[in-house]
Amino acid sequence: MASNKIQFRSIHELKDPSLNGKLALKEFQEEIPVEDFLGDAEKSDASTTRRDFLKLLGFSTAAVTLAACEAPVIKTIPYVVKPHDIIPGVPNYYASTYFDGFDFASVLVKTREGRPIKIDPNPAAGDLGKTNARAQASVLSLYDNDKVKQPKFEGKDETFDKVDDYVIKGLEEAKASGKRIVLLSHSFASPTFKKLFAEFKAKYPTAELVTYDAIPYAASLDAAQEVFGQRALPVYDLKGSELVVAFQADFLGEYNAASLETSYAAARKPGANMLRHIQVESNMSLTGANADSRYRLKPSAVNKTLVEVYNAIVAGGSSDKLANELAKELSAKGSKAVVFADGSKGAQVLAHLINQKLGSVAFTGKANFLKEFDKVRFQEFLGWVNGGQVGVLITNNVDPIYSHHKGQDFKKSLTKVPYVIAVADKKNEMYKAAKAVIPVANWLESWGDIEPQSGVYSLMQPTIQKIYKSRQIEESLLVWKNGKNNAANNYYDYLKANSASVLGGTSFNKALYNGIVASANATTLSYAGGNAAQAVAELGNFKASDLELVLYTKTSIGDGTQANNPWLQELPDPLTRMSWDNYLTISPKDAQRLEIENDLNARMQLDGSIVNLTVNGVTIKDVPVFIQPGQADGSVGLALGYGKKDSGATADTGVNAYPLFDGSNLVISNVKLEKTGESHEFAGIQLQNTLMGRYDIAKEVPLKEFLNVAFDDEHHGWNKPLEYHTISGALPAGKIDLWDAFDDTDGPHFNLSVDLNSCTGCGACIIACQAENNVPVVGKEEIRMSRDMYWLRIDRYYSAKEKIETKEGVERGLNVPQLYDILIEPNESPDVIFQPVMCQHCNHAPCETVCPVAATSHGKQGQNHMAYNRCIGTRYCANNCPYKVRRFNWFTYNLNDRFDFNQNNDLGRMVLNPDVVVRTRGVMEKCSLCIQETQATILNAKRENRKVTDNEFKNSCACAAACSTGAMTFGDMNDKESEVRELYSSNRRYHLLEEIGTKPNVFYHTKVRNRVEN
């Protein structure tokens, strides 16, 4: 056996073992009523003869067939004068930099006929080119119909000329009176922007640049200032590490303004030196879900444990059992160990000092410059505003009224500022508070540069003309510095001239082509201080209470910058599998104690209690509560970035938790909950598309067993090849077949490898698939009806240790239900496995045999095809698919005002990929392994009379190309040198539900946990 565990998809399966069966019966919640379609209620109610029945059946089938074949006729006009760099039907790629104040990535932007339609990682950038879900989804934010579309003055449309007159007048008045001119901007590590502002300040000496971030990383920066003597965040690399211990640090998310998932996955390759990961935390975080060993403690207990670990390693000893165990492991690994901590400045200081003591090789000495917030300076700025010292305030796409914990006080103080100018993208609180508004240009419409870390320089270039009358802040500063209509106001020229000092011998055009180059900035960090006693005292001052709160960011929404992006709102949370919401997470034990409930209604939809949340006198009303296995007793969690008012139709969902966040401490005590008596309707997708109760699908094995036991050992093999017992004896599964085999040796034959050891559940692949294949957003109501349209999902499985062996159950006379109840009893902190599931492209596909019109068929290259204009929507294929990966298209989402999620308007539809048909209602759709990309790759090589390289095919599948950990590998099995063929020979390889004989072209690798099983 690979594991002594059983997986269950949700906590509700624990209460009702028959849940899978119920869900299978209710997979399609509504029947399509033929009588309504015909519109003859009297006839449908009357008794009918056999002839009448056949008449109705024939008419309805014909009508559905005709409806499925209809398509709108769209006329196009060819180029009169074709741009030299655009060939219709051929994509162009531009290297650029995604930066919105919170996220950074060096990327390649795919454009079609001048429209950006897809974001890909920039391979030249290494770890800095990896994209998360938000970077992948940012292309949709370009086509946001809720954006501010032109300059405003006193709430009315105005020209740039008039707005600039107003701003320049205010600047001159402030200069003459000696009042301050403040540019309030998010962190902006741009050398050219900094130079430009210095010149702006030379003209207006009272000008000040103040940084404000919704999530400012203040504690991290303060700790770095104390320990390293520089206000820059340390850069880590886990490739050479063998042990990581994290205290509340979600380092696979946004820890220290960067994710470590790429080097983490590289260090987690199964072997003798495989990285061991221990997580000590309160919330079940994405990082904690990937840990080998996870200890769930409330925040006050996490702080205490961290202090004791520090004492055991640095000060010489501790009386805490857990701390001693952790310290012993850390000391044994020495420089190959690293400690991360989050939540407060004190926690991070102690983590740095522990790493210094260990001599951790994970600490690279490089500096991350992406975060620049200084709490002392921001408080000084608030004093200027309250004291009436600010004559002009210019905000660069930030909204402290929404995201600062004293935002309403800030809003009132703005009445003391004569000139308030908002550079904004939405009609948010700052927009309403400003007299003049300048629409901010999207990053895909802008020139710019970023210095993300030591020795790295990244360029940003526009990939489309500005859609609306917008302007980036640099263009505005040039106008206000030089005067209107000045020839020197071209920011491209200014950027090109300034970059020469950074690029050295590299030409600007070459740097622009690559997107990222080396810079001469060799800033390094080294340990120079750190007050351990003060840090210990700070953590000790955190008062334990009955309930303690941990604020966090979700992988989809982050700090809320892209809250109006429907792709991100609908993306299910990796752990809760809920979309379109934030909520208070609570442990099952606390929920029972406080009489908080999560229940499934008769339609198998999840409803939950609503509470008023009060923290240190501040109350957030009507917060839904989700019962989360693995949440520490005595703690609750709540995501930031939701509840944005007046920022677009999509953004106004969830509750705003920023009033609880002081900008430094993510953990807070003195929490009270008050039930309102109301119930909240969750939109979750974990309980649908069930794999019919088959639980040997997410395999795992302990590292010790993986290293020391043969995978096919007769008695203890952890991945024994499947055998069928026949009249002739046991035979390998591949030798027995009811089907004729396909000849797949001629030309490419595609396979996709999925490594469960590398998949962190981040969801970037889901958004990449959505962008590439025009997968629609359906909205909260449809998700709740189990009608999500995702072609790729990431199933999350909890696991629990067995309490009894099957043999023992037989000896005790237990029947199957009794034994099942015992086996699924969970640990208090269950393990988690993430498993991406898409169409398995079976060589012997059950869907193909049942389609009455041959809409789905098998291709010679191994892909299971869908001919949408053939499909009549019988859904037989979905019923016959054991993997539940097919989706029935209920509506024409892109032409329906009911689904106002960007793609129902002309602007939003600009993001659609013209290589993939936009499906109409009434058809089945599913993953195609991006067949449009594989065929384009083959045709391109054929035109050049050469063989396709493995790397070309590896980047042909959107999910594999977007994966930052290498969990997915796509390629040609007939290429003997391909990586996917090498992976197929791994002893960890297995197929999903292999016993049913579908012979998929997608295969998985068993997850390996680096711990000793008890």
N, C-alpha and C positions, 0 to 999 in steps of 0.2 A: 504493500500500500504506500502511496506517495505521502500520505498524511493521516494522522489519527484525528482529523477534524471533519466536521460537517459544515457546509456553508448554507447560510440562509440569506435571502435578499433583503428582508426588512424585519423589523421587530414585530410586525403584525403576523408574520408567519409563525412566530412563537406561540401566539395566542390561539391561532386557528390553523392547524396543520392541513386542513382541506382547502386552504386559501388558493393554492395554485390551480386546483381543479375548478373552483368557482371562476377564477379569472379566465381560464381557458374557455369556459362556456360563455363568458361575457366579453370575449375579445372585441367583437363588434357590437357596440351598445345599442344601435338602432337599426331596425329593418328599413329597407326602402319600400314604402307602401305603393304598390302598383295602382291601387284604387285612387290614391291622391293624385298620382301622376296622370291618370286618365281623367280625373275630375268628375267622376260619375258616382256620387255617393249612393244613389238609389240602387244602381246595378251591383255595386260591390256588396251591399247589404243583402240583396236578394239571393235566393238559391240559384245555382248555375248548373247547366248541363255540362257534360264533358266537352261538347263542341264549343260552348261559350268559354270554358276555361282555356281551351287551346287557342281560341281567337284572341283572348286577352293576353295570353302568354306570348303568342306570335307578335302581337302589336307592341308589347312592352319591350321585347328583345330587339325588335327592329328599331324602335325609337332610341333605345340606349346605344345601339350600334351606330346609328346616324349621329347621335350627340357626340359620341367618342371620336368620330371622324371629322367633326367640324373644327375649323381653325380660322382665326381672323386673317384677312388679307391685308398685308402691310406693304405699301408701295415704297420703293426706295429710288433715290436719284443718284446716279453715279457722279464721281468727281468731274468737274469741268477742268480744273487745274489740280492734279493730284499732288499732295505734299510728297517731297522726295523720300521722306523717312517713314511713310505709311503705305503698306501694301494691304489692301483689303483682304481680310481672312487670315492675316499673319500677325501674331502678337509681337509687340515690342516690350522690352524689359529695361527699366531704368533703376540704377542703384540710387538709393536715397536713405534718409534717416527718419524713422518714426520716433517722434518725441512730442508729448502733449503736456509736459509738466510733471507727469507721474511715471509713465512708462518710456523706455528707450529700447530701440533695436535698429541695427543696420539691416536694411531690407532690399529686396528687389521688387519693384512695382510692375505688375503685368498690365499692359494697356492694350485695348483693341479699338482701332479707329479713333484714337485720341482719348479714350475713356479708361481710367484706372478701374480694373475689375477684380484684382486679386493681389494679395501680399504674400511674398515668399521670403524665407530666410536668405540672407546674403552669405554664401559659403565663404567668401573672402574674409569675413569678420570673425570667424570662429565662434566662441561663446557669446560675443556681443551681437552676433547675427541671429541668435535664436529668438523665435517669436512665441509669445503666449497667445491666449485666446483673444485678448484685447487688441493686440497688434494685428492679428488676423482679421478682426472685425472692423478695424478702423476705416477700411475702405468704404463701408456702408455709411459711416458718419459723414463722409464727404457729400453724400447725396441726401442729406437730412433736410426735409422740406420745412422743418420747424425752425431753421436757422434764421437769424437776423439777416435780411437780404440787402439792406442798403443803409447808409448813414441816417441817423435820427437826430433831431434837435427839438427839445421840448415835446417829445413823443410823436413828432410828425416827420415824414420823409423829408430828407434834405440832401444837398450835394456835399461832396468832400470839400469843395471850395468854401462853402458857408461854415461848415463845421471847423475847418482849419482856421478860418478867420476868428471864430469864437475862442479856439484853444490858444492861438497866438496872442490874442488880446489878454487872456487870463495869464499867460506866461509873462508877458511884459509887465502887467500890473503887479504880479507877485515879485518879480525881480526888482521893480521900483520900490515896493513897500518892504522888501526884505523878508517876506513870508516864504515858507518852504514850498517847493514844488516836489511832490512825491510820485514816483512811478512805483506802484505796488504790483509786483509780478511774481508768478510762480518761479521756482528754481529754474535757472536758465544758464547752463554751463556753456555758453557760446562766447568764444574769444572775440568775435567780431561785434556781437551785441554789446559786450562790455566796453570795447574800444569806442563804439558809437555813443554809448551813454556818457563816457568820459568827455567826449567832445561836446555833447549836449550840455553837460554840467559846466564846461568851460564857458559856454555862452550864457547859461543861467546858473550862476554860482550857488544858488540856494537849492538846486535840484538834488534829490536823494533817491537812491535805488534801494527799496526795501523788499525783502523776499517774504512771500506768504504761501504756504502750501496747506491744503486741506489736511493731509497726513504729512506732517513736517519732519518726521524722524528726529525730533528735537532731542529725545533721550539718547539716541545713537550718536548724534553729532556732539552732544555735550560730553558723552563718555569718551569719544575719540579725542576731543579737545584736551580732556584731562590726561588720558593715557599716552597719546601720541604727540601731544603738543600742536596738533594741526586739526582744523575743523574740516576733516574729510573722512569718509568712511573707508574702512579697510576692505581690500579685495581678497577673497579666499578661493582656493582651488583644492578640491577634495581628491584629485586623481592619485596622490601619493599617500592618502590617509587610510587607516585601517579601523578607526573607531571615531564616531562622532556622537557626542552627547549634547542634546539640545534641551534647554529649559524655556518653554513657551515660545521658542523661536521657530517660526514657520519658514525655514530657509529654502523650501521648494516653492514658496510663494514670493512675497516681496520683502524678505529680510534684508536690511541694509541696502534697500533700493536696487536689489538684484536677486535673481534666482540662481541657485547653485545646482539645478537639476541636471545640467549636462555633465559636469564633472562628477556629480553624485552617481549618475547612472554608469559612468565609466568605471568608477571605483567599486560598483556593485556587481561587476561581472563575476559569476560564480567561480570560485577557486580558493586555494589555500589562503590567499591574502585579501579575500573579499571584505569590503568595508562593513563593519558592524554598526548598526544605527540604534541608539537608545533615545527615546523621547520621554521627557517629563513635562506634562502639560495638563491643562484643565479642559479646554475645548478639544474635541476630536478634530484636529486640523488635517489638512492635506498631507503635511509632513509627518505628523503622528500616525496617520493611516498607513504610511509606507515603512514605518519603523519595524525593526526586528523585535524589539522589546519596548513596550510603552507603559509608563506608570502614570495613572490619572490621579492628580492631586489638585485640590482647590488652590487658587493663587497664593494665599498666605503660606500654605504648606510647600508649594514649589519654591517660594523665596527662602524658606527655612532650609530646604534640602540643598539649594544652591550654596547658601552660606556654609553649611556643614561640609559640602564637597570641597569648597575653598579651604576650610579649616583643615580638612584631612590631607589635602595635597600640599598646601603652602605653609599652614601653621602647625601641622604635625599630628593631627588626630581629631576624631569626632566620635561621639557616642551614638550617632544615628546609624542604624543598620543599613538602610538603603544608600545613604551617603557614603558609607565605608565601602560598600560593594562597588559603587560607581567610581570612587576614588582609586580603588584597587585596580580596576580595569584600565582606567586612564593612566595610572602610573606604569602599569605593565606595558602599555603601548608607547608611552613616552612621546617622542616627537611625531609619531604617526597617529596621534590622537588630537582631537580638537573639540572645544566646548563653545556652544553658541547659547546666548540668552537674550531675552526680550521682555518687554513690559515696562521697564523703568531704566533710568540711568544707572542706578546702583547695580542692577543685575548685569548690565553690559560691562560695567567696569570690572566686576569680579570675573566675568568670562574672559576678558582680555588678560587679566593678571594670571589666571589659571593657564591660559595658552602660552603666556610668557614663561611661566615656570616649566611647562612641558617642552618648550622649544618647538611648538607645533609647526610642521612644514606646510600646513594648510594656509598659514598666514604668508601671503606673497610679498608684502611690503608695498604693493601698489596701492594707489589712492583712487577712490571713486568720488568724482566731483559732481554727481548728478543732483545732490541735495545740498542746499545752501542756507536753510532757515536758521535764523538766530533769534531765539525767543527774547533775549534782552533788547535787541534792536527793535523787534516788533512791538514790544511793550513801550519802548521809547516813542515809536511812531504813534501808538494809540494816545500817548500823552500829548504829542503835538496836536493831534486832531481835537482832543477834548479841550486843549488850551487855546484853540482858535489860531494856532500858529501855521496852519497849512492853507495856502492860497489856492493851490491847484492839486487835485488828486487824479491821477491817471491809473486805472486798474487794468492790468493785462490779463484778461480772461481768468480772473479769480473772483470768487464770491464769498467773502468772509461773513456776509449776513447769513448765508446758508450753512457754512461749514465751520465757523468759529463758535466756541461754546458760549460766547457772549455776543453773538451776532446781532441780536436786537439792540443791545446797547451801542454797538458800532453803528447801526443804522440810524439811531437817534443822533449820534454825534456828527454824522455827515452833514447835518443842517448847518454846522459851523464852518463848512468848507465852501467858499464862494463858487469855485469851479470844480465840478465833478465830471470826469470824462471816463466812460466805460468802453474799453475794447473788449467786446463780448460776442459770443456766438449764439446765445439764447436770450429770450426776454425774461431773464431771471431777476433776482432781487437787486443786484447791482445795476442792471439795465434800468430798472424802475427808479432807482435812486439817483441816476445820473441825468444831467441836463443834456449832454451830448453823448451819442453812442456811435462807435465805429465798429462795423462787423469785422471780426477777426478772420484772417485767411486760414483755411485748413492747411495742415502740413503738406498735403499733396498739391497745394497751390503755391507753395512758398519756397524761397531760397533761404539757406541758413547753414550754420555749422554748429557742431557740438563737440566738446572735449569730455567724453564720458569718464575716462580714467587715465592714469599715467601712461604716457607714450602713445596715445590713440587720438586720432583726429578724424571726425566723420562729417561728411557733407550732406546737405539736404537740397534737393532740386525739385521744381514743380514738374508734375507729369500731366497737367491739364491747365488750360486757361482758367482764370477765376470764374466760377459759375455765377456768382453774384457780385455786387459792388462791395468787395471786402478789401482789407488791407492788413498786412502784418505789422506788428508794432515797430519794427525797424524802419519800414517805409514812412511811418508817421513821424518818427524821430528825425529822419532826414528832412522831411518837409518843415517841421517845426524849428529845426536847427538852421537850415539853409534858406528858408523862405519858400513860398509857393513858386512852382514853375521853374525851379532852378535845375540846370542841366546835371548837377551833381546829386540829384535825388534818386538816381537809379541804384537800388540796393544790390542788384547783381554785380554791377561794376565795383561797388564799394566792397562787397564780399570777396570778389576775385582779387582785388588789389591787396586787401588785408591778409588773405590766405597765403600769399607769397611768403610772408614772414614765418608762417607755420610749416609750410610744405617743404621748404628748403629747395632741393634740386628736383623735386617732383613737379611736373606741370599740373596746372589746375585741371585741364581736361582729363588727364590720366587719373587724377585723384577723384574727379567726378565720375569717371567711368567705373572705378573700383568701389566708390562709395565710402571707403574707409582706408586710411593710411597711417603710417607711424608718424608721431610728432616728436618734437625735441623736448617736450615736457617730461622730465625724468623724476618728478616728485615721488619720494618714497616715504613710507611711514616706518617709524621704529619706536619701540617701547621707551618712553621717557618719564613716566610717572604713574599716577594712579593711587588714590587714597582709599585703601581697602577698608580702613576703620569707618570712614564716612559712608562708604557703600554699604557695609554691613549694618550701620545704624539706620540708613535710609530704608533698607529692606525690613529691618526690625520695626520701624515706625508704621509699616503697613498693618493696620489693625484687622485681625481676623473677625469675620462676622458670619452670621448664619448663612447668608448667601453673598457670593462675591461675583463680580461681573468681569468678563474678558471681552474687550472690543477687538474686532478683527476685520479683515477685508476678504471678500469672496473672490475667487478666481475669475469670475465673470465681470463684476462691476468695479472692482478695485476701489479707488477713492471717489468714484461717481462721476468722473470727467465725461465718460461715455454712457451715462445713465439713459440717454435717449436713443440708444442703439438697440433695436429689437432683437438682433442676433444674440446680443449679450444678455438681455433680460430673459430670453427664453432658454438660454443655455442652462441645463440643469446643474445644480451644485454637485460636485463630485461625491459628496458624502450623503447629504440628505436626499439628493435626487429631486429636489424641489426647484421650480423655476418661477419667475415673476414675483418674488417675495424676498424680504428678509424677515427674520423671526428670532425669537428668543429660544436658544437651545437649552434643554434641561435634562438631567439624568432621569432614568426611569424611577429610581427610588425617591428622588425629590418630587417628581410629578405625582407619585402615589401619595406621598406625605401631604402635598399641597392640594390634592384632589384636582389636578390638571389632567386633561384627557386628550388623547388623539384617537379618533374612531373612524372606522370605515363605514360609510353608509351603504345602502342596498345596491348602489351602482359601483361599489368598490372604489369610492372617492374618499380621500382623506379630509377630515374636518378636525379642527383643533381649538382648544380654549383660547380666549383672549384675555390679556391682563393689562393693567396699568402698571408701568415700571417706574419706581421711584428710586433715585440714586442721589444720596446726599442732598435731599430737598428738591431735586429737579425731577419732574415727572414727564414721562413719555407715555401718551395714552394709546390704548387700543393696539397693543403689541401681540401678534399671534405667537403661540408657543408650540415648538416642535420637540417631541421627546426623542433625544439623541442617545443611542447606545454609545458608551465610551465617554460620555460627558462626566467629569468628576462630580461626585456628590458635593453639594454645598456651593456649586458654581453654576453660572449661566453665561451664555455667549450671545452677542448681538453684532451683526455686520454693519459697517459704516457704508456711506455712499448712496443710500436709498432715500426716498421721500423728497425728491427734488421738485419743488413747485415751479410752475411757469418756465420749465425747461424743455417743453415738448410733451406730446401726448403719452409717449412711452415712459418718460422719466418719472412721472408722478405715480409711483407705486412703492409700497413699503412704507416704513417709518424712518424719520431722520434721527439717527443716534448721535450726531455730532454735538448736540447740547450736553452730552455726558462726557465728552472727550476734552481734556484740558490741553491737548497738544503734546503732552509728554508721556503720560502714564496710561497704558492700555489696560491695566488691571485696576479695579476699583472695588472697595468694600462698602458696607452699609447699604445693601440692596434690599428693597422690599417689593413684593408682588401683591397685587390686588385683583382678584378675578372680577371680570365685568359681567359674567353670566352669558356673554355672547359667544358665538362660534365663528371661526374663520374657515373659509374654503381654500384649501391648499391645491396647487396645481403641481402634481408629481408624476413622474414617469417610471418610477422604480417598479411599480406593481403590475405594469402592463408588459406585453411582449414576453411573457414568462416562458422559460424553457421547460415547461411542463413538469416541474418537480424533479428533474434529473440533476443531481448535485455533484457528480464527478466530472465537472466541467472546468473548474478553476483549480488546477492541480498545484500542490506545493509540497516541498520536501525540506527537512532540516539540512543545513550545510554539512554537518558531520555525516549524515546518512548519504548525502549526495557524493561526498568524497570517498567514502569507505565501503559503500555497498554498490554492487553492480546494478545498473538500472533494470536489467532483465533477470536478476537473480530469481530462482524458482520460488523461494519462500519469502524473501524480503525485498524483492525488486520494487523500486519506487516509481517506475514507468514501464512496466512490463508490456511488451507488444501484445495487442489484442489477438486472442485465438477463439475460434469457434469449435465447439465440440460436435463432431459429426459421426456418422456411422463408421467412417473410416478412421476415426480418432481425431485428435486435436490438429487443426490446420490454421495457419496464419490467416488473419482477416482478409488480406489482399489476394489470397488464393481462391476465395469463395465469392461468387458473384452471380446475381440474377441478370446482369446486363452484359451486353457486348462492350468491349473496351474501345475507346476512341484512339485513333492513331494521332498522338500528340508529338511526334518526333520531327515533323516537318514544319520549320519555321519556329517562331517563339511560342512558348507555353508559359503563361504567367502564373506565379504563385506570390502570396503575401505572407510574410512571417511576422508573428506578433509575440514579443517576449514579455511575459508577465512580470519578469524581474525588473524590467526597465520602465514599464508603464507606470507613471505616477498619477494618472487620472486627471491631468490638467485641463483637457478639453480643447486644446489648440487644434487637434485633428478634426474635431467635430465642426468647428467654425470654418476651417480650410475646406472641408468637404461641402459645407453649405454654400460657400462662396463660389467654388469651382462648378458646382452642379445645380445651381439655381434652386436650392431647397428652400421652400417658403417658410415664413414664420406664420404660425396659426393662432397665436394668442392664448391667454390664460384659460379662457372658457373651453377651447378645443383641446388644450393639453389635459385639462381636467376630464374631458370626455374620452381620454385615451386616443386622441387623434394626432399625436405628434407626427411630423413628416421626416424626421431624421433618417438619413440613409446609414448613418453610423451612430452607434450608441456605446457608452462605456458602462457596462454593468458593474455595480459595486456589490461585493459579497462580504457579509460578516461571517466570521467563523467562530466555532466554539469547540472546546475539547470534549472528546467522548468521555462519558462517565461510566460506560459499560461496554464490554466487547459483545459482538453479536452472538458468539458461542455461549457466553455467560447468560445472555438473554434467553436463548433457547433452553438452557439448563434450568432457568428459573421459571420457565413456562410463560414468558411474556409474549403477547401477540404483537403484531407489527405496529399498530398505533401506540401501544404502551412503550415499545422499544423506541419508536420515533420520538415520543415526548421526552424520553430520557436523553437521547442523543443530541437533540437540538437545544438543550438547556445551555444558555450562553455564559461565558465568563463575564465578569463585571466590565472588563475592558476587552471587547472582542477584537480579533485580528481582522484586517481588511485586505481584500484583493480587488484590484481594478482589472476588468477584462473588456477590451474593445471588441465589439461584435458588429460585423457588417455581413452582407451577403457572402456566403462561404463559397460561392461559385462552384458548386458541386459538379464533379464529373458525371455523377449519376444523380441528377437533381430531381427530387420528388415533385417540384413545381411544374417541371416540363411535361410530365406525363398526364397531368390533369387539366391543362389549359385547353378548352374546347376550340380555340381559334389559333393555336400555335403562336400566341403573342410572346411567349417566353421560350427560348431555345438555346441550345448549347453551341458555342463557337469553337472553331478549331484552335484558337489560342487559349482556351481554358475558361473564357468568361461566359457567364450565364447572361444572355441578352434579353432586352425588353424592346419589343416593337410597340410603341405607345399607340400608333394609329390602328393597330390590330386589336388592342385590348378592349374588351367590352365590360370589364369590371365585375366579373363573376366572383372574384376573390377566392376561387378554388385554390389558387397557388398559395395564397396566404394561409389558408386552412391546412394545406399540406406541407408547409415549410416547418421543419422541426426547430429552426433557429429563430423564427418569428422576426424576420428582418425585412419583410415587405410591408409597404405602406399603401393604404387606399386613399386616393386623392378625393376628398369629399367636396371640395370647392375649388373654384378658379380663384386662387388667393391673390394673384397679381392684378386682377381686374375687378376686385370686389371691395366696395367701400366699407364693408363690414370688417375687413381685415386691414386696418390702417397702420401698416407696419412697413412704411417706406416704399414697398414695391407696388403699391396700388396707385401710384402717381407717376407722371412722366419722368420726374427727376430721379426718384428712387429706382425706376426700372433701368436707369443707365448703368447700374452695377451688374446687370444680368450678363452672363457669359453667352455670347452668340453661338458658341460651338456646342451648346447643350440645349435641347429643346425645352421650352417652358411648358410643363404638362398642364393639360386641361382636366377638368373634373371627371370622375368616373373611371380613372385608370389606376392600375397598380404601378408603383415605382419603387426603386431600390438601388443599391450600390451597383455600379458598373465597372469598378476598378478603373475609373476615369478612362474609359475606352477612347474618348476623343483625344486624350493626350498620348496614349500608346500608339494610336494610328498616326497621329501627326509626327511622332518621333520616328516611326518606321518609314513614313513617306519622305521625311526630310533626309534620312540616311540613304534611302533608295535614290533620291534625286542626286545625291552627292556620290553615289556609287560606292558605298562603304557599309561596313557592318555597324550596327548600333552598339554603343558601348554600354557596359553595365550601369555606369553612373547615370546615363541618360534615362534608362528605364527606371532606375531607383527614384528619380525625381518626377516620374510621370504620374505617380499616384498622389493625389493631393494630401491625403492623411499621412503618408510616409514622408513626404517632403517637408511637412510642417512639424513633424515630431522632433522635439529638441533633445530627446534622450536616446534616439535610435531604436525605440521599442518596435517600430514597424519598418520592415525592409521589403521592398517590392522588386521583383526582377524576373528574368527569363530562366526557367528551369533547364532549357535546352542549351544554355550557355554554360559550358563546363567550368568557366572561370567566375561565374556570377556569385555574389555573396549569398543570395537566397538559396542557391543550390548547396553551398557549404553549410548554411544554417539547417537545411533539411536533413543533413546527416547527423545533427546533434542528438545525443542521447536524451536530451530534455524535450525533444519535439513530440507533440501529440496532436491529434485532430479532435475537434469538438464533436461529441456524440458519435465517435467512430463506429460504435457498435451497430448503428443503423445502416451502415454501408453506403453513405452518400458520396464518399471519397472527395472531400472538399479540396479546393486549391488554396485555401487559407489554413495555415497551421500555427500552432501555439507552442510556447516553451514554458515548461514548468517553473513556477516561482520557487526560489530558494531563499529560506530564512536563515540568517546567521545567528543562531542561538541554540542552546542545548534544550531540547524538549524535555519537560518534566514527565 
